Amino acid sequence: MKRSLVMLCVFCVLSGYAQQADIRMNAFINQLMGRMTLDEKIGQLNLPAAGDITTGQASSAGIAQKIEQGKVGGLFNIKGVEKIREVQKLAVEKSRLKIPLLFGMDVIHGYETVFPIPLGLSASWDMALIERSARIAAEESSANGICWTFSPMVDLTRDPRWGRIAEGSGEDPYLGAQIAKAMVKGYQGNDLKKNNTIMSCVKHFALYGASEAGRDYNTVDMSRIRMYNEYFLPYKAAVDAGVGSVMTAFNEVDGIPASANKWLMTEVLKNQWGFKGFIVTDYTAINEMTAHGLGDLQTVSGLSLKAGIDMDMVGEGFLTTLKSSLSQGKITLKQIDAACRKVLEAKYKLGLFDDPYRYCDPQRAKAFQSTNTYRREARNTAAESMVLLKNSSGLLPIKKSGTIAVIGPLANSKENMLGTWAVSADYSTPVSLLTGLQQVAGSDAKILYAKGSNLSEDSLFEQRVSVFGKPLEMDRRPEEEILNEALAIAQQSDIIIAALGEAAEMSGESSSRTNLDLPQSQKRLLEALLKTGKPVVLVLFTGRPLTLTWENKNVPAILNAWHGGTETGNAVADVLFGTVNPSGKLSSTWPQNVGQIPLYYNHKNTGRPLPEGKWFQKFTSNYLDVTNEPLFPFGFGLSYTRFQYSDIVLNQSAVSRSEKLTATITITNIGDHDGKEVVQLYLNDPVASITQPVKKLIGFQKIFLKKGESREIQFVLTVADLKFYNSDLKYEAEAGDFNLYIGTNSKDVKSASFVLKK
Ligand code: BGC
C-alpha cells in the first residue's frame, strides 16, 4: 500500500513536470506562430532533399534561397558537420524569423560504423544489442549534425521477393514490436534535448511490406482484422515507446494511399494510439497520388493535409498549392496551423530553439572517428546476427591450420558487406571476408583467394542492379578462366569457403526479385567446388531469404552472414573459427521455392488442412509438386552445441483473468561448446470467435549456457497475452482452451495446454 502510494506520488510529480514543460512549449510556439506569415507557416511543412542521394523522380532546386525565404522546414541526407552548420546558419541568420532547420538522414543500420542490415539485426533476437546499435548510430550521427533519423523501418513482410525485406525485422508482429521499441529507445534515449540523442521516425505507416507480388510500391489490400492483429503491432509499439515522428507509406490502405488516408493518420494513429509527434510523407508520396488516381497536385496536397500529414518530403505539393487551396476554401488555416505547430514542436523538443548548432560540434565529430569501441560493437553484433543453417557432421567450427581457400564473388568484397541503405557509411573501412580470415587466422593458417565467378552472368541484370548503387565489381575475363583459377586454388586447400549470395544492391528499395536462387554463375561455381571432393562451407551474404533447396541438400555447411556491416569479415571469421558460437535465429521463413510465397509460420488453418507429416492428400490444402514445409522455419538457427528441452510445467491448468500463468521449462546444453539459445514461446487459441494463427510468438528469452549447464526458464503470462482484436475490433481475451509451445524454433516445440476461465 505504502509502496504504491510512493509510486503514485512519483508519477504525479513527473506528470506535473511534463505538463509544465508542455505549457512552456505551447507558450513559446504560440508566440512564434503569432509572428509567422502564412507563407512561413507553409514553409515549415516543406522537406527538400539536399544530400548526395536522391531516391525518387523529383529533386529539390534553389534550396539556399528557399531557406532564406523561410520556405524550408528541414533538409535530409546532407553529410558533414561543417556543411550542416553552414546550412543551419542560413536559416538562423538569413531567414526573417530565424527558425532552425531539422536535419534528417536515413541512418538505418548505423551512421559511419555500419551494423548488420536490420533483417540481420533482428536475427540476433537480442534487444539490448539492437538498442545499442541504434544508440551508437545516434551518437555518431548527432555529432555530425543529424538530429532526426528515418528509422526504424518496421514494415512486416512475408514476401522475400520484396527487396525491402532487408530493411525490416521479418515476418513476426511480436518480434517486430520488441525491435521497434528497442530502436526508438536507442535513438531517442530518455531526453531528446541531449546533443547525443536524435529523433526517430518509424516507417512506413502502414502495411508497406504487404505489397502485392513483392513488387515495390505495389498495391496493398488487407482486412482490418489482419491490420490490427498483425501488421500494426510494430508501428504501435514505436508510438508507445514515444517515437517523435512517423513516415507514411507509398502504398494504399483500404483503397486510399497512406499519405491521404485520414482514417489511418488521424483516427488510428492520433486518436486511437495517442500519437503526439509529427507525420512526414515518404519521398514525393503526395505527388505520386496523382498516379494513384486521386487528382492533380493541388487536390492531393489538400487531401494529405486534411488527412493529418504535417510535412511533405521533396515533392513541394504543400509549398506550391496550399495557399491557393486555402483561398479557395478547400482547406482551413486551422489545418495549416496544426501541421506547422507539430513541426515546430519537434524542433522545440530537440532543443534547436535553445541552440540550433546543438548537433554541430566538429570536435565531437572528430573524436568518434578514432574510436575502436564502436567497431568492436559492430563486430560482436554482426557475429550475433549470423544464422547457422546447416552443419553436417560438425564441419564447423574449422581449425586455424592448414590451407583454407576462400572463393567467390563476395570473398574479397568490402562495399557489399555494408548492405542496403548505408548512405552515410565510411566506405573505406569495411572488412572483407578475405581480410577477416587473414586477420583472425594470422600465421596459423594459409589463406588462398580466388574470385571463381561473377555475381551474375546476366549483364542486363548487372546494369539494373547498379543503376543507383555501386557497381557489381565484375571480372571481365572469360568465365572459364575465372573458374579454373579458383579450382586450382581449391585443389591446394584442405577446406573451401564459398562466399556467395547477393550484392548489397540486389536487395533494398526497388530491388524486388522473382527468382531467389543463387544466380547461375554462382551456382556453377559452387557445383564445381563441390566436385573437387574437398569439404565446402557456404558463407552466404544476402539481404533476404534465398531459395537454397539444392544447396541445403548438397553443401555440408551453410552459414548465413547477411550483409553484416563494417566488421563483416572479422565477424564471419570469428564464427567460422569458433571464437563465437553462432546463435542467430531466422526472423522470416525461408521457402523451398518462390511459388510457396507468401509462406509464414503464423498462418491460419484452412478448413482442409494437410494432416501433419503428410506430403500430399487429395482435397486438402497443399501442392502437387512441393510439400507445404519451408526450407528453414521461422525462429530456426543451429549452434555448434546442442540444447535439450524438458517438458513444460505449468503452475496451474486453469487461470482466471486476474491470475498469472507460469510456464517453466529446463534447457540443458548437451553439446561440446558453450553457447547461446533463443528460447521461443508460442501461443495458439484453438477455438475463438474469429480464426486464429496456428501459432504465434508471444515471448522469447536469449540465454547463455556453458557446456553441460542446465537452466530453468520461466515465462509468466497474463490475460493481456491472450487478447486479440475481434470482429468488432475490440481487444479481448476469450475464455476457453489455449495451447502453449516452447521451443528452439517455430516447428520444434514442446507443448502444454491450459484453460482461461470465464
Ligand atoms: C524511402 C524512405 C526513405 C526516404 C528518404 C524513400 O525512397 O522509401 O524509406 O527514408 O526515401 O531517403
Boltz pocket constraint, residues with backbone or C-beta under 6 A from the ligand:
constraints:
  - pocket:
      binder: B
      contacts: [[A, 55], [A, 56], [A, 106], [A, 150], [A, 203], [A, 282], [A, 283], [A, 509]]
      max_distance: 6.0
